[in-house]
């Protein structure tokens, strides 16, 4: 534990500028990929497994959150 007290975390963490530039580069690459239509999101094209997982989880969590507000209400 004594070693952690003397450890300079700032020296080993990336700077705010580096993080901001990295995020900006990734956002730019994502924008280019979206603009060029790199990923086929068509309903008749099969997706990769991670894409299915993401879509299913988004759908299930969205339904679960909204269903909490209607439990106990009469139609």
mmCIF file of the C-alpha atoms, coordinates in Angstrom:
data_MODEL
# 
_entry.id   MODEL 
# 
loop_
_atom_site.group_PDB 
_atom_site.id 
_atom_site.type_symbol 
_atom_site.label_atom_id 
_atom_site.label_alt_id 
_atom_site.label_comp_id 
_atom_site.label_asym_id 
_atom_site.label_entity_id 
_atom_site.label_seq_id 
_atom_site.pdbx_PDB_ins_code 
_atom_site.Cartn_x 
_atom_site.Cartn_y 
_atom_site.Cartn_z 
_atom_site.occupancy 
_atom_site.B_iso_or_equiv 
_atom_site.pdbx_formal_charge 
_atom_site.auth_seq_id 
_atom_site.auth_comp_id 
_atom_site.auth_asym_id 
_atom_site.auth_atom_id 
_atom_site.pdbx_PDB_model_num 
ATOM 1  C CA . UNK A 1 1  ? 0.000   0.000   0.000   1.00 0.00 ? 1  UNK A CA 1 
ATOM 2  C CA . UNK A 1 2  ? 2.875   2.362   0.670   1.00 0.00 ? 2  UNK A CA 1 
ATOM 3  C CA . UNK A 1 3  ? 3.876   2.105   -2.982  1.00 0.00 ? 3  UNK A CA 1 
ATOM 4  C CA . UNK A 1 4  ? 0.504   3.401   -4.135  1.00 0.00 ? 4  UNK A CA 1 
ATOM 5  C CA . UNK A 1 5  ? 0.827   6.542   -2.043  1.00 0.00 ? 5  UNK A CA 1 
ATOM 6  C CA . UNK A 1 6  ? 3.988   7.474   -3.925  1.00 0.00 ? 6  UNK A CA 1 
ATOM 7  C CA . UNK A 1 7  ? 2.607   6.464   -7.347  1.00 0.00 ? 7  UNK A CA 1 
ATOM 8  C CA . UNK A 1 8  ? 2.042   9.422   -9.680  1.00 0.00 ? 8  UNK A CA 1 
ATOM 9  C CA . UNK A 1 9  ? -1.173  8.549   -11.537 1.00 0.00 ? 9  UNK A CA 1 
ATOM 10 C CA . UNK A 1 10 ? -1.051  11.744  -13.625 1.00 0.00 ? 10 UNK A CA 1 
ATOM 11 C CA . UNK A 1 11 ? 2.200   10.602  -15.176 1.00 0.00 ? 11 UNK A CA 1 
ATOM 12 C CA . UNK A 1 12 ? 0.614   7.353   -16.414 1.00 0.00 ? 12 UNK A CA 1 
ATOM 13 C CA . UNK A 1 13 ? -2.807  8.605   -17.490 1.00 0.00 ? 13 UNK A CA 1 
ATOM 14 C CA . UNK A 1 14 ? -3.331  10.198  -20.898 1.00 0.00 ? 14 UNK A CA 1 
ATOM 15 C CA . UNK A 1 15 ? -3.768  13.946  -21.034 1.00 0.00 ? 15 UNK A CA 1 
ATOM 16 C CA . UNK A 1 16 ? -7.143  15.588  -21.578 1.00 0.00 ? 16 UNK A CA 1 
ATOM 17 C CA . UNK A 1 17 ? -5.944  16.821  -24.966 1.00 0.00 ? 17 UNK A CA 1 
ATOM 18 C CA . UNK A 1 18 ? -4.995  13.293  -26.030 1.00 0.00 ? 18 UNK A CA 1 
ATOM 19 C CA . UNK A 1 19 ? -8.367  11.899  -24.949 1.00 0.00 ? 19 UNK A CA 1 
ATOM 20 C CA . UNK A 1 20 ? -10.249 14.708  -26.719 1.00 0.00 ? 20 UNK A CA 1 
ATOM 21 C CA . UNK A 1 21 ? -8.274  14.243  -29.940 1.00 0.00 ? 21 UNK A CA 1 
ATOM 22 C CA . UNK A 1 22 ? -8.748  10.471  -29.833 1.00 0.00 ? 22 UNK A CA 1 
ATOM 23 C CA . UNK A 1 23 ? -12.513 10.854  -29.384 1.00 0.00 ? 23 UNK A CA 1 
ATOM 24 C CA . UNK A 1 24 ? -12.616 13.409  -32.192 1.00 0.00 ? 24 UNK A CA 1 
ATOM 25 C CA . UNK A 1 25 ? -10.738 11.055  -34.527 1.00 0.00 ? 25 UNK A CA 1 
ATOM 26 C CA . UNK A 1 26 ? -13.047 8.133   -33.701 1.00 0.00 ? 26 UNK A CA 1 
ATOM 27 C CA . UNK A 1 27 ? -16.118 10.333  -34.190 1.00 0.00 ? 27 UNK A CA 1 
ATOM 28 C CA . UNK A 1 28 ? -14.752 11.479  -37.536 1.00 0.00 ? 28 UNK A CA 1 
ATOM 29 C CA . UNK A 1 29 ? -14.080 7.909   -38.645 1.00 0.00 ? 29 UNK A CA 1 
ATOM 30 C CA . UNK A 1 30 ? -17.574 6.869   -37.548 1.00 0.00 ? 30 UNK A CA 1 
ATOM 31 C CA . UNK A 1 31 ? -19.089 9.790   -39.470 1.00 0.00 ? 31 UNK A CA 1 
ATOM 32 C CA . UNK A 1 32 ? -17.163 8.822   -42.587 1.00 0.00 ? 32 UNK A CA 1 
ATOM 33 C CA . UNK A 1 33 ? -18.251 5.175   -42.245 1.00 0.00 ? 33 UNK A CA 1 
ATOM 34 C CA . UNK A 1 34 ? -21.887 6.232   -41.835 1.00 0.00 ? 34 UNK A CA 1 
ATOM 35 C CA . UNK A 1 35 ? -21.709 8.647   -44.765 1.00 0.00 ? 35 UNK A CA 1 
ATOM 36 C CA . UNK A 1 36 ? -20.130 6.014   -47.034 1.00 0.00 ? 36 UNK A CA 1 
ATOM 37 C CA . UNK A 1 37 ? -22.646 3.357   -45.978 1.00 0.00 ? 37 UNK A CA 1 
ATOM 38 C CA . UNK A 1 38 ? -19.952 0.914   -44.923 1.00 0.00 ? 38 UNK A CA 1 
ATOM 39 C CA . UNK A 1 39 ? -22.333 -1.191  -42.813 1.00 0.00 ? 39 UNK A CA 1 
ATOM 40 C CA . UNK A 1 40 ? -25.417 -2.650  -44.491 1.00 0.00 ? 40 UNK A CA 1 
ATOM 41 C CA . UNK A 1 41 ? -28.290 -2.045  -42.076 1.00 0.00 ? 41 UNK A CA 1 
ATOM 42 C CA . UNK A 1 42 ? -30.986 -3.289  -44.466 1.00 0.00 ? 42 UNK A CA 1 
ATOM 43 C CA . UNK A 1 43 ? -33.718 -5.417  -42.945 1.00 0.00 ? 43 UNK A CA 1 
ATOM 44 C CA . UNK A 1 44 ? -33.168 -8.207  -45.482 1.00 0.00 ? 44 UNK A CA 1 
ATOM 45 C CA . UNK A 1 45 ? -29.402 -8.451  -44.885 1.00 0.00 ? 45 UNK A CA 1 
ATOM 46 C CA . UNK A 1 46 ? -28.187 -10.667 -42.033 1.00 0.00 ? 46 UNK A CA 1 
ATOM 47 C CA . UNK A 1 47 ? -26.350 -8.880  -39.228 1.00 0.00 ? 47 UNK A CA 1 
ATOM 48 C CA . UNK A 1 48 ? -23.286 -9.919  -37.279 1.00 0.00 ? 48 UNK A CA 1 
ATOM 49 C CA . UNK A 1 49 ? -23.868 -11.611 -33.902 1.00 0.00 ? 49 UNK A CA 1 
ATOM 50 C CA . UNK A 1 50 ? -22.807 -8.532  -31.879 1.00 0.00 ? 50 UNK A CA 1 
ATOM 51 C CA . UNK A 1 51 ? -25.280 -6.436  -33.878 1.00 0.00 ? 51 UNK A CA 1 
ATOM 52 C CA . UNK A 1 52 ? -28.109 -8.872  -33.108 1.00 0.00 ? 52 UNK A CA 1 
ATOM 53 C CA . UNK A 1 53 ? -27.112 -8.822  -29.449 1.00 0.00 ? 53 UNK A CA 1 
ATOM 54 C CA . UNK A 1 54 ? -27.121 -5.016  -29.369 1.00 0.00 ? 54 UNK A CA 1 
ATOM 55 C CA . UNK A 1 55 ? -30.478 -4.682  -31.139 1.00 0.00 ? 55 UNK A CA 1 
ATOM 56 C CA . UNK A 1 56 ? -32.124 -7.324  -28.937 1.00 0.00 ? 56 UNK A CA 1 
ATOM 57 C CA . UNK A 1 57 ? -30.812 -5.789  -25.720 1.00 0.00 ? 57 UNK A CA 1 
ATOM 58 C CA . UNK A 1 58 ? -31.856 -2.288  -26.764 1.00 0.00 ? 58 UNK A CA 1 
ATOM 59 C CA . UNK A 1 59 ? -35.344 -3.561  -27.592 1.00 0.00 ? 59 UNK A CA 1 
ATOM 60 C CA . UNK A 1 60 ? -35.749 -5.641  -24.420 1.00 0.00 ? 60 UNK A CA 1 
ATOM 61 C CA . UNK A 1 61 ? -34.490 -2.904  -22.083 1.00 0.00 ? 61 UNK A CA 1 
ATOM 62 C CA . UNK A 1 62 ? -36.618 -0.273  -23.778 1.00 0.00 ? 62 UNK A CA 1 
ATOM 63 C CA . UNK A 1 63 ? -39.728 -2.430  -23.376 1.00 0.00 ? 63 UNK A CA 1 
ATOM 64 C CA . UNK A 1 64 ? -38.890 -3.240  -19.746 1.00 0.00 ? 64 UNK A CA 1 
ATOM 65 C CA . UNK A 1 65 ? -38.446 0.418   -18.796 1.00 0.00 ? 65 UNK A CA 1 
ATOM 66 C CA . UNK A 1 66 ? -41.671 1.495   -20.455 1.00 0.00 ? 66 UNK A CA 1 
ATOM 67 C CA . UNK A 1 67 ? -43.655 -1.491  -19.141 1.00 0.00 ? 67 UNK A CA 1 
ATOM 68 C CA . UNK A 1 68 ? -42.935 -0.440  -15.549 1.00 0.00 ? 68 UNK A CA 1 
ATOM 69 C CA . UNK A 1 69 ? -45.109 2.633   -16.018 1.00 0.00 ? 69 UNK A CA 1 
ATOM 70 C CA . UNK A 1 70 ? -48.147 0.658   -17.253 1.00 0.00 ? 70 UNK A CA 1 
ATOM 71 C CA . UNK A 1 71 ? -48.186 -2.143  -14.686 1.00 0.00 ? 71 UNK A CA 1 
ATOM 72 C CA . UNK A 1 72 ? -51.380 -1.884  -12.711 1.00 0.00 ? 72 UNK A CA 1 
ATOM 73 C CA . UNK A 1 73 ? -53.166 0.363   -15.192 1.00 0.00 ? 73 UNK A CA 1 
ATOM 74 C CA . UNK A 1 74 ? -56.410 -0.836  -16.715 1.00 0.00 ? 74 UNK A CA 1 
ATOM 75 C CA . UNK A 1 75 ? -56.927 -0.736  -20.450 1.00 0.00 ? 75 UNK A CA 1 
# 
